[in-house]
Amino acid sequence: MRQCMDADNLHRRLKKIIGQVQAIDRMIDEDVPCEHIPSQLNAAKSALHGCGQVVLEGHIRHCVRDGIEHGDAEKNIANFTKAVKRFSNMS
């Protein structure tokens, strides 16, 4: 898995998301007006979606391509399709 994606990029993104979620938690403790929280939740959700896009892109460029060139193309396409369906359920 590590060879098919930019792990440093993903770690950097995830650390930012962790910071966003911690900030949202603090907003709740600090009694920030509730109408401000959904936009911050949406920002964290969008950032997670971006991580998913990075993972899927790496999977296509490495795992799927390699699987099609050196293995069972139908199986690899089916596995990728499942991954995309799981990812699309995140939205």
Order of alpha helices (4+ residues) and beta strands (2+ residues): alpha-alpha-alpha-alpha
